[in-house]
């Protein structure tokens, strides 16, 4: 009987060891599964990021292509500006000779036709008038003269042009600046100091 009890105890000890071995094996399997799940998550994340990067790159290329088509005439318009400026300047002269008046009218018609053709392609002329407010977005001040008010256009040297919503060239203008007594006083002091130095 004692032998039977010992054998039973041995069997219980063996049975207890077996589940422990299974548990250790299960833990290893669970660790491997966890490791594989982490790898799967990592590769999924990389795949999603790569797909998002590809999508962003595709959108960027589409936008660049759209801009390329939209502003394809930019170089042509820039090359045409000196011709438009020449027409504009020649039309500023008002001749007294009746024969020349007809020529000027013909040039005006050609000039308007050119502007009309350019407008159909999205080119707009910026032609500020004397007395209008100076707009630094569409105009460039090439000279400043004293006037009654600040930042008013006094004279227009050349018109500006835009293509769609992009500025090709700003209008070249002379801008007014209101004179102040302080400025005159500073100028007098500067001249006096220069005279003392000389």
C-alpha positions as CSV (number, residue, x, y, z in Angstrom):
1,X,0.0,0.0,0.0
2,X,2.8,2.3,0.7
3,X,4.2,1.5,-2.7
4,X,0.8,2.4,-4.2
5,X,0.8,5.7,-2.4
6,X,4.3,6.5,-3.5
7,X,3.4,5.6,-7.1
8,X,0.3,7.8,-6.9
9,X,2.4,10.6,-5.5
10,X,4.9,10.1,-8.3
11,X,2.2,10.2,-10.9
12,X,0.8,13.4,-9.4
13,X,4.2,15.0,-9.4
14,X,4.7,13.9,-13.1
15,X,1.2,15.3,-13.9
16,X,2.0,18.6,-12.2
17,X,5.2,18.9,-14.1
18,X,3.5,18.3,-17.5
19,X,1.1,21.2,-17.2
20,X,4.1,23.4,-16.1
21,X,5.9,22.4,-19.3
22,X,2.8,23.2,-21.3
23,X,2.5,26.6,-19.6
24,X,6.1,27.3,-20.4
25,X,5.5,26.3,-24.0
26,X,2.3,28.3,-24.1
27,X,4.2,31.3,-22.8
28,X,6.8,31.0,-25.5
29,X,4.0,30.7,-28.1
30,X,2.2,33.7,-26.7
31,X,5.4,35.7,-26.8
32,X,6.0,34.7,-30.4
33,X,2.4,35.6,-31.3
34,X,2.8,38.9,-29.5
35,X,6.1,39.5,-31.4
36,X,4.5,38.6,-34.7
37,X,1.5,40.8,-34.0
38,X,3.9,43.7,-33.3
39,X,5.7,43.1,-36.6
40,X,2.3,42.9,-38.4
41,X,1.3,46.3,-36.8
42,X,4.7,47.8,-37.8
43,X,4.4,46.6,-41.4
44,X,0.7,47.8,-41.6
45,X,1.8,51.2,-40.3
46,X,4.6,51.4,-42.9
47,X,2.2,50.3,-45.6
48,X,-0.3,53.0,-44.6
49,X,2.4,55.7,-44.4
50,X,3.7,54.6,-47.8
51,X,0.2,54.8,-49.3
52,X,-0.3,58.2,-47.7
53,X,3.0,59.5,-49.0
54,X,2.2,58.2,-52.5
55,X,-1.2,59.9,-52.4
56,X,0.4,63.2,-51.2
57,X,3.0,62.9,-54.0
58,X,0.3,62.2,-56.6
59,X,-1.7,65.3,-55.4
60,X,1.5,67.4,-55.5
61,X,2.3,66.3,-59.1
62,X,-1.3,67.0,-60.1
63,X,-1.2,70.5,-58.6
64,X,2.2,71.2,-60.3
65,X,0.8,69.9,-63.6
66,X,-2.3,72.1,-63.2
67,X,-0.1,75.2,-62.5
68,X,2.1,74.4,-65.4
69,X,-0.9,74.3,-67.7
70,X,-2.5,77.4,-66.1
71,X,0.6,79.6,-66.4
72,X,2.1,78.1,-69.6
73,X,1.8,81.4,-71.4
74,X,3.9,83.3,-68.8
75,X,7.1,83.3,-70.9
76,X,5.3,84.4,-74.0
77,X,3.6,87.2,-72.2
78,X,6.9,88.4,-70.7
79,X,8.4,88.5,-74.2
80,X,5.4,90.4,-75.5
81,X,5.5,93.2,-72.9
82,X,8.1,95.4,-74.7
83,X,5.9,95.4,-77.8
84,X,2.8,96.4,-75.7
85,X,4.9,99.1,-74.0
86,X,6.0,100.4,-77.4
87,X,2.4,100.6,-78.6
88,X,1.3,102.3,-75.3
89,X,4.0,104.9,-75.5
90,X,3.4,105.6,-79.2
91,X,-0.3,106.1,-78.5
92,X,0.5,108.7,-75.9
93,X,1.6,111.1,-78.7
94,X,-1.2,112.9,-80.2
95,X,-0.2,114.2,-83.7
96,X,-1.7,117.3,-85.3
97,X,-1.2,116.1,-88.9
98,X,-4.5,114.6,-90.2
99,X,-2.7,111.9,-92.1
100,X,-0.9,110.7,-89.0
101,X,-4.1,110.7,-87.0
102,X,-5.4,107.9,-89.2
103,X,-2.2,105.9,-88.6
104,X,-2.6,106.4,-84.8
105,X,-6.2,105.2,-85.0
106,X,-5.0,102.1,-86.8
107,X,-2.4,101.5,-84.1
108,X,-5.0,101.9,-81.4
109,X,-7.1,99.2,-83.1
110,X,-4.2,96.8,-83.3
111,X,-3.3,97.5,-79.7
112,X,-6.9,96.8,-78.6
113,X,-7.0,93.6,-80.6
114,X,-3.7,92.4,-79.0
115,X,-5.1,93.2,-75.5
116,X,-8.3,91.5,-76.3
117,X,-6.5,88.3,-77.5
118,X,-4.4,88.4,-74.3
119,X,-7.4,88.8,-72.1
120,X,-9.0,85.7,-73.7
121,X,-5.9,83.8,-72.4
122,X,-6.2,85.3,-68.9
123,X,-3.9,88.3,-69.2
124,X,-5.2,91.5,-67.6
125,X,-3.7,94.9,-67.9
126,X,-3.1,97.0,-64.7
127,X,-3.5,100.6,-65.8
128,X,-3.6,102.9,-62.8
129,X,-4.7,106.5,-63.3
130,X,-3.1,109.6,-62.0
131,X,-4.6,110.5,-58.6
132,X,-5.5,106.9,-57.7
133,X,-4.1,105.2,-54.5
134,X,-0.8,103.5,-54.7
135,X,-1.1,99.7,-54.4
136,X,2.1,98.0,-53.6
137,X,0.7,94.6,-54.7
138,X,0.3,95.7,-58.3
139,X,2.5,98.7,-58.7
140,X,6.2,99.6,-58.3
141,X,7.2,103.1,-57.4
142,X,10.1,104.2,-59.6
143,X,10.2,107.8,-58.3
144,X,8.7,109.8,-55.4
145,X,7.7,113.5,-55.8
146,X,6.2,115.9,-53.4
147,X,2.4,116.2,-53.6
148,X,-0.6,117.3,-51.6
149,X,-1.3,113.7,-50.3
150,X,0.7,110.6,-49.5
151,X,0.8,107.5,-51.7
152,X,-1.1,108.8,-54.7
153,X,-0.1,108.0,-58.3
154,X,1.2,111.1,-60.0
155,X,2.3,109.6,-63.3
156,X,2.3,106.1,-65.0
157,X,5.4,105.1,-67.0
158,X,4.2,101.6,-68.0
159,X,1.2,99.4,-67.4
160,X,1.4,96.2,-65.4
161,X,0.0,92.8,-66.3
162,X,-1.3,89.8,-64.6
163,X,-1.8,86.2,-65.9
164,X,-4.8,84.6,-64.2
165,X,-4.0,85.4,-60.6
166,X,-0.2,85.8,-60.9
167,X,1.5,89.1,-61.4
168,X,3.7,89.2,-64.5
169,X,4.9,92.7,-64.1
170,X,3.8,95.6,-61.8
171,X,2.8,98.9,-63.2
172,X,5.7,101.4,-63.0
173,X,4.5,104.7,-61.4
174,X,5.6,107.9,-59.8
175,X,4.2,108.3,-56.3
176,X,3.5,111.4,-54.2
177,X,4.8,112.1,-50.8
178,X,3.5,114.9,-48.6
179,X,6.2,117.2,-47.6
180,X,6.5,118.0,-43.9
181,X,8.3,120.8,-42.1
182,X,10.3,118.3,-40.1
183,X,11.8,116.9,-43.3
184,X,12.7,120.4,-44.4
185,X,14.3,121.1,-41.0
186,X,16.3,117.8,-41.2
187,X,17.5,118.7,-44.7
188,X,18.6,122.1,-43.6
189,X,20.5,120.7,-40.6
190,X,22.1,118.1,-42.9
191,X,23.2,120.8,-45.4
192,X,24.6,123.0,-42.5
193,X,26.6,120.0,-41.2
194,X,27.9,119.3,-44.6
195,X,28.9,122.9,-45.0
196,X,30.8,122.9,-41.7
197,X,32.6,119.7,-42.7
198,X,33.7,121.2,-46.0
